[in-house]
Amino acid sequence: MLVVGLIAGFGPAHAAEPTWTGQYSLKRFAATKTGTSLAATQREPDFADTYTFSSGCIGGVCTAAVVAGPAPANPTLPQPARYTWDGQKWVHTYDWMWDCYQGPGVPKPYNKAHSVAYYAPQPDGTFTGVWRTDIADGPCAGSVVMNVAAYPVRSSAVPFGS
């Protein structure tokens, strides 16, 4: 009997390189976000989208990138989203322009923002983490912090011949 050990998010147990490859549903827990920004106090539901990731390592640097999925509503978000392995988690650091919602019919001002999101692999094959954004100025100046998670999307296809 052959037994192959897997560590979630790392591939075979003997592999030295981490992986984040395949389809994942990324959930943002917006309903429980915190922070000092006006945006942190605005009510919104949790939301999720499905993305396809591909990862690899070159010269000791491991990266994972989103290779398919919905385009972001905010065009200032860097594309494709790229994560770097820091030895414990996948980290995405980027600068962009926050579009500050101030109510229906009010134009959204865009203000400089800096975000750091991380996803740490869990034993069950999921990834959990935090997404923090610091908004430099404008009516939404301050921080927005929310928990995030990535869940593998399991195919419901029935293999041929089953």
Backbone as a ProteinNet text record, in pm:
[ID]
protein_1_A
[PRIMARY]
MLVVGLIAGFGPAHAAEPTWTGQYSLKRFAATKTGTSLAATQREPDFADTYTFSSGCIGGVCTAAVVAGPAPANPTLPQPARYTWDGQKWVHTYDWMWDCYQGPGVPKPYNKAHSVAYYAPQPDGTFTGVWRTDIADGPCAGSVVMNVAAYPVRSSAVPFGS
[TERTIARY]
85.1	0	89.5	59.1	134.5	58.6	123.4	60.7	135.5	61.3	121.6	68.6	157.9	116	102.2	-4.2	-23.7	-39.8	20.5	1.9	-72	-186.7	-269.4	-188.3	-197.9	-130.5	15.7	68.2	209.7	238.8	140.1	164.3	215.4	291.4	342.4	424.5	415	480.2	631.3	692.8	837	877	781	811.1	855.7	958.6	1009.9	940.9	877.2	817.2	666.8	616.4	472.5	398.1	271	190.4	55.8	2.8	-134.1	-183.3	-235.4	-274.8	-413.9	-495.5	-630	-734.6	-861.6	-972.8	-1003.3	-1021.6	-1054.4	-1162.5	-1253	-1351.4	-1291.3	-1264.5	-1208.6	-1322.3	-1333.8	-1439.6	-1380.2	-1447.8	-1409.2	-1520.5	-1482.6	-1579.2	-1605	-1670.5	-1693.9	-1794	-1883.4	-1985.2	-1924	-1803.3	-1739.8	-1608.6	-1592.9	-1468.2	-1454	-1329.7	-1299.9	-1206.6	-1168.4	-1073.3	-1119.5	-1037.6	-1063.2	-1128.8	-1138.5	-1197.5	-1349.8	-1410	-1554.4	-1600	-1519.9	-1553.9	-1563.7	-1490.2	-1494.3	-1626.2	-1695.3	-1821.9	-1942.6	-1922.2	-2034.1	-2075	-2204.2	-2256.5	-2250.8	-2203.2	-2206.6	-2198.7	-2249.7	-2247	-2110.3	-2085.3	-1968.2	-1985.1	-1874.8	-1884.6	-1772.3	-1794.2	-1695.5	-1697.7	-1584.5	-1569.1	-1474.4	-1485.7	-1400.1	-1288.8	-1165.7	-1046.7	-964.1	-889.3	-795.7	-655.2	-579.2	-443.2	-343.1	-225.7	-113.1	8.4	88.5	204.9	328.9	442.8	570.6	682.7	799	915.5	1031.1	1100.2	1219.5	1325.2	1441.2	1550.5	1516	1433	1398.3	1284.8	1232.2	1118.8	994.5	894.5	771.1	659.6	588.7	478.2	355	240	111.5	39.6	-21.7	-92.6	-232.1	-324	-458.5	-449.6	-486.8	-479	-616.6	-723.4	-859.4	-954	-1057.4	-1157.9	-1218.2	-1315.1	-1381.2	-1286.4	-1305.8	-1227.5	-1276.3	-1185.3	-1228.2	-1314.8	-1407.6	-1492.2	-1409.5	-1305.7	-1218.6	-1101.9	-1092.5	-989	-847.3	-831.3	-696.8	-626.8	-698.6	-635.5	-536.3	-414.5	-313.7	-356.1	-337.4	-374.2	-255.9	-233	-304.7	-258	-344	-304.5	-193.5	-83.3	31.8	64.1	85.2	117.8	258	331.5	466.1	466.6	529.7	540.8	647.3	612.8	709.7	763	734.5	777.4	664.9	555.8	440.9	307.3	305.3	179.4	205	97.5	102.3	63.5	148.7	129.2	118.6	17.4	-3.9	-1.4	99.2	114.1	100.3	15.5	-6.6	-60.9	-39.3	-91.6	-200.1	-302.3	-414.6	-492.6	-609.3	-692.5	-825.7	-851.3	-975.5	-1090	-1200.9	-1319	-1415.2	-1422.4	-1493	-1643	-1721	-1866.6	-1916.1	-1998.5	-2051.8	-2203.3	-2264.9	-2410.1	-2458.8	-2586.4	-2642.4	-2637.6	-2595.1	-2592.4	-2473.2	-2388.7	-2270.9	-2152.1	-2085.7	-1969.7	-1862.7	-1802.6	-1698.4	-1563.7	-1502.6	-1365.3	-1267.9	-1162.2	-1057	-939.6	-893.8	-782.4	-677.6	-551.4	-440.2	-461.1	-431	-446.1	-332.4	-298.8	-196.6	-258.5	-251.4	-311.2	-208.1	-229.1	-152.9	-256	-258.6	-348	-261.8	-297.7	-223.5	-319.5	-276.8	-351.6	-254.6	-284.4	-200.3	-268	-192.9	-251.8	-292.8	-406	-459.4	-456.7	-456.5	-449.7	-563.3	-677.6	-791.3	-791	-684.1	-675	-724.5	-777.5	-820.9	-705	-726.2	-631	-709.9	-653.4	-719.6	-622.5	-678	-590.3	-664.5	-594.4	-643.9	-606.6	-697	-672	-682.7	-572.5	-570.8	-541.7	-621.6	-600.7	-589.2	-488	-471.4	-495.2	-597.1	-636.7	-573.1	-495.9	-411.8	-489.2	-593.9	-663.8	-805.3	-873.6	-1011.1	-1109.2	-1237.9	-1340.2	-1330.2	-1262.1	-1246.3	-1108	-1032.8	-898.2	-902.6	-802.5	-794.3	-773.9	-803.4	-779	-909	-900.9	-1008.5	-941.8	-990.7	-932.3	-1044	-1024.8	-1124.2	-1057.4	-1119.6	-1073	-1106.3	-1022.7	-1041.3	-1015.9	-1066.6	-1042.9	-1049.8	-981	-984.8	-1020.8	-1125.8	-1174.5	-1156.7	-1094.4	-1079.7	-1217	-1228.9	-1353.7	-1341	-1425.4	-1423.8	-1509.1	-1457.5	-1532.7	-1645	-1762.3	-1875	-1890.7	-1793.6	-1801.3	-1784.5	-1859.9	-1849.3	-1749.5	-1646.4	-1546.5	-1611	-1556.1	-1605.5	-1598.6	-1705.4	-1707.6	-1757.1	-1794.2	-1840.7	-1987.1
-117.5	0	123.7	218.9	342.4	452.7	522.3	632.6	759.7	859.2	987.3	1092.4	1161.5	1264.5	1398.7	1471.2	1605	1702.2	1814.7	1924.1	2030.8	2074.9	2170.3	2291.5	2323.4	2441.1	2419.2	2300.3	2277.4	2165.9	2092.2	1981.2	1861.5	1772.2	1654.4	1692.3	1609.6	1640	1655.5	1590.3	1601.6	1725.7	1796.1	1913.3	2029.6	2099.8	2213.8	2342.8	2341.6	2464.5	2467.9	2580.7	2593.4	2611.6	2576.2	2596.4	2656.9	2732.8	2782.4	2779.1	2664.9	2642.2	2580.2	2624.8	2572	2678.4	2635.8	2728.5	2741.7	2867.1	2896.9	3003.4	2986.8	3089	3176.5	3302.5	3395.9	3472.4	3455.1	3521.8	3635.6	3750.8	3866.7	3887.7	3892.5	3904	4051.5	4118.1	4261.9	4300.4	4209.5	4240	4262.8	4211.4	4225.7	4303	4385.4	4462.1	4562.2	4601.3	4697.8	4803.7	4901.4	5002.3	5141.9	5239.9	5379.2	5459.2	5403.5	5472.8	5474.7	5575.3	5579.6	5452.1	5403.2	5281.1	5160.2	5159.9	5046.6	5040.4	5152.8	5156.4	5134.2	5134.5	5116.5	4970.1	4946.2	4809.4	4754.9	4632.5	4560.8	4411.9	4331.6	4186.9	4127.8	4007.8	3931	3903.6	3887.3	3859.1	3766.3	3694.3	3598.2	3593.3	3561.4	3539.3	3421.4	3352.8	3238.6	3279.6	3244.6	3277.7	3152	3151.7	3043.7	3095.1	3019.8	3056.3	2963.4	3016.8	2938.1	2984.3	2889.2	2927.3	2852.8	2906.7	2844.8	2918.3	2858.1	2915.2	2923.6	3036.3	3057.2	3121.5	3059.6	3115.7	3134.1	3046.8	3055.6	3151	3221.4	3311.5	3245.1	3227.2	3160.5	3264.2	3259.1	3350.5	3272.5	3328.9	3277.2	3394.8	3371.5	3477.7	3431.3	3525.6	3498.5	3498.2	3385.6	3373.6	3375.1	3367.1	3375.8	3411.7	3484.4	3524.8	3657.1	3703.5	3829.2	3948.7	4044.6	4168.6	4250.1	4322.7	4404.1	4521.9	4563	4677.9	4806.5	4810.8	4928.3	4908.7	4991.7	4972.7	5005.4	5060	5094.6	4979.7	4870	4753.9	4690.5	4661.8	4602.4	4462.6	4436.6	4307.3	4249	4120.6	4026	4038.4	3995.2	3994	3890.7	3930.8	3842.9	3836.7	3715.1	3689.1	3630.9	3667	3614.7	3535.4	3419.7	3334.5	3390.2	3414.3	3469	3363.3	3237.2	3128.8	3071.6	3150.3	3104.4	3132.2	3232.3	3273	3341.7	3350.1	3420.6	3566.1	3660.9	3802.6	3882.8	3968.7	4058.2	4200.7	4279.4	4417.8	4505.6	4607.7	4690.9	4828.6	4921.7	5057.5	5074.6	5148.3	5169	5291.7	5316.8	5431	5379.4	5410.4	5368.8	5454.8	5392.3	5468	5475.1	5593.3	5614.7	5636.4	5539.5	5549.8	5641	5740.1	5834.5	5844.3	5748.8	5749.7	5751.3	5719.1	5713.5	5849.7	5849.4	5970.9	6061.8	6028.7	6110.8	6053.3	6134.5	6082.6	6030.4	5917.4	5857	5923	5987.9	6036.4	5919.4	5926.2	5823.9	5880.5	5806.7	5849.9	5740.5	5782.1	5686.9	5589.8	5462.1	5357.4	5257.2	5194.6	5090.1	4968.9	4853.8	4732.4	4621.7	4541.4	4418.9	4311.5	4207.7	4094.3	3970	3884.9	3759	3642.9	3528.9	3403.4	3295.8	3235.9	3129.6	2994.6	2894.4	2762.6	2697	2627.2	2556.3	2406	2323.7	2177.8	2119.6	2188.2	2134.5	2174.6	2241.2	2280.1	2420.2	2488.3	2626.6	2720.4	2848.7	2952.2	3057.2	3110	3216.2	3331.4	3450.6	3565	3693.7	3801.8	3936.9	4025.3	4116.1	4217	4352.4	4428.2	4560	4664.9	4770.2	4883.1	5009.3	5089.1	5220.8	5325	5408.2	5511.5	5641.7	5705.1	5818.8	5944.9	5975.9	6102.6	6095.5	6209.7	6214.2	6172.7	6166.6	6137.1	5996.6	5904.9	5767.9	5743.7	5848.9	5833	5745.4	5659.8	5570.7	5427.9	5333.1	5192	5113.5	5009	4911.1	4774.9	4691.7	4560.4	4456.5	4353.3	4246.2	4110.6	4011.8	3874.5	3825.6	3734.6	3676.4	3526.4	3454.5	3310.1	3266.3	3158.3	3098.6	2951.4	2910.5	2773.4	2705.3	2588.2	2519.4	2487.6	2506.5	2474.1	2331.4	2247.2	2106.1	2087.4	2016.6	1988.6	1891	1919.6	1828.1	1737.3	1744.9	1663.4	1515.5	1431.4	1286.3	1233.9	1160.9	1109.1	1019.8	1025.2	944.9	797.7	726.3	582.2	546.9	647.5	618.2	580.9
0	0	0	-89.4	-101.7	-31.2	59	130	93.4	46.6	10.1	105.9	175.2	269.1	200.5	233	179.8	294.8	279.9	373.6	296	345.5	271.9	229.6	101.1	49.5	19.1	42.2	21.1	-77.8	-123.6	-214.9	-137.3	-200.4	-130.5	-7.6	95	222	207	106.6	90.2	10.5	-46.6	-129.5	-41.8	-85.7	-11	-52.3	-169.3	-221.6	-195.7	-145	-121.5	-254.6	-256.3	-376.2	-339.6	-433.6	-426.3	-570.1	-609.4	-747.1	-751	-847	-864.5	-841.2	-840.5	-819.5	-671.1	-628.1	-489	-482.8	-388.6	-358	-249.1	-282.5	-185.1	-119.6	12.4	87.1	167.7	162.6	242	343.9	471	579.1	609.1	513.4	520.7	629.1	664.5	765.6	903.4	925.8	1057.2	1048.6	945.3	930.5	1044.7	1070.4	1175.2	1117.2	1198.5	1157.2	1194	1153.9	1189.3	1078	959.5	845.3	852.7	792.2	773.9	703.6	609.7	535.6	628	737	830	905.7	915.5	989.7	899.8	769.1	676.4	670.7	679.2	676.3	534.5	522.6	395.3	424.9	332.6	356.2	324	375.1	331.9	183.2	111.7	-31.2	-73.2	-184.3	-233	-385.1	-442.6	-585.8	-603.3	-716.4	-744.9	-840.7	-804.1	-883.3	-905.9	-1014.1	-1041.9	-1014.7	-935	-897.9	-965	-991.9	-1039	-960	-913.4	-832.8	-878.8	-841.5	-872.6	-802.7	-803.6	-736.4	-835.1	-833.2	-915.2	-826.6	-820.5	-740.7	-594.9	-540.4	-399	-367.5	-468	-448.1	-504.6	-418.4	-459.4	-471.8	-583.9	-607.5	-651.8	-623.8	-670.7	-734.8	-849.2	-919.9	-957.2	-958.8	-1008	-1160.5	-1221.5	-1367.5	-1433.5	-1355.3	-1409	-1295.7	-1331.9	-1234.6	-1274.4	-1197.2	-1231.8	-1218.7	-1308.2	-1301	-1181.8	-1116	-1002.3	-1048.1	-963.1	-992.9	-993.3	-911.2	-903.2	-1001	-1105.5	-1207	-1161	-1040.6	-994.1	-922.5	-899.6	-836	-932.3	-885.7	-974.8	-1019.9	-1148.5	-1207.2	-1281.9	-1277.5	-1192.5	-1048	-956.8	-816	-798.9	-734.2	-712.6	-563.3	-516.7	-376.6	-369	-265.4	-242.6	-112.2	-114.9	3	95.4	223.2	318.6	415.2	386.5	473.8	557.6	573.8	652	583.4	496.8	436.2	301.9	220.4	92.7	117.6	73.5	103.4	-26.1	-32.4	-147	-94	-132.8	-90.6	-213.8	-206.5	-324.9	-288.1	-379.9	-369.4	-474.7	-440	-530	-484.9	-545.1	-510.3	-453.9	-326.9	-261.6	-313.9	-352.2	-395.1	-276.9	-218.2	-91.8	-112.9	-68.9	-76.6	35.5	-2.4	96.2	90.8	25.4	18.5	-124.7	-142.9	-278.2	-347	-471.8	-551	-526.4	-429	-399.3	-477.1	-559.8	-634.6	-539.1	-575.5	-492.9	-523.4	-423.7	-446.1	-438.2	-517.5	-514.3	-436.3	-334.9	-251.1	-241.5	-227.6	-219.3	-104.5	-133.7	-32.6	-47.1	63.7	67.2	136.1	69.4	125	140.5	243.6	264.2	296.9	214.2	238.9	253.2	347.9	358.3	377.9	326.6	336.9	384.6	499.6	555.9	534.1	484.3	462.4	593.9	590	705.7	678.1	781.7	763.2	678.1	671.5	596.2	448.1	401.9	261.8	232.2	332.5	315.2	348.6	325.7	363.9	441.2	548.7	624.4	644.4	662.9	681.8	707.1	676.6	701.6	583.7	550.9	447.9	516.7	519.5	582.3	476.5	477.4	388	471.2	440.5	502.4	394.3	415.1	319.7	365.2	275.5	312.4	348.7	273.1	297	243.7	245.3	198.1	306.2	271.1	371.2	430.4	362.3	414.8	474.1	503.2	559.1	683.8	697.1	811.9	765.3	852.2	821.8	807	725.2	711.7	722.7	813.7	837.6	832.5	749.4	746.9	732.4	793	777.9	637.9	586.9	454.9	463.8	365.5	358.5	213.2	181.7	48.3	64.7	-6.1	1.7	-133.7	-137.4	-265.7	-324.8	-455.6	-524.8	-574.5	-525.2	-563.6	-687.4	-783.5	-906.6	-876.2	-933.1	-915.4	-1037.3	-1127.7	-1249	-1213.9	-1282.5	-1264	-1366.5	-1321.3	-1415	-1522.1	-1641.7	-1753.2	-1715.8	-1743.1	-1716	-1576.1	-1496.7	-1359.3	-1358.1
[MASK]
++++++++++++++++++++++++++++++++++++++++++++++++++++++++++++++++++++++++++++++++++++++++++++++++++++++++++++++++++++++++++++++++++++++++++++++++++++++++++++++++++

